[in-house]
């Protein structure tokens, strides 16, 4: 079964927000905030939840920029 995930791009003053991809900073891999979706929530709702969990920010979700 494929894993469905969401990621969000936040640009401020031409700077892209990235977060450490692993708990406890056990790697130096950085990526856009996001993660796996909960099955009974919309993709935008999942992205808002993941963004808040990883950054503490409350965001509004715009149109998709990539579906892969």
C-alpha angles and dihedrals in degrees: 000000000000118000113238114214139168131214129187131212116214116186120187120173090344090307122123119218113230130177134202107268097216132061113252091019090271089158136035092228112127125196142161113284115268144084147180120345128238107235100234098046128081121255092249091050091049091049092050090050094048092045091052093046092052102036109015088237125131108219138178116227121232131192119313115266097190136015114189 
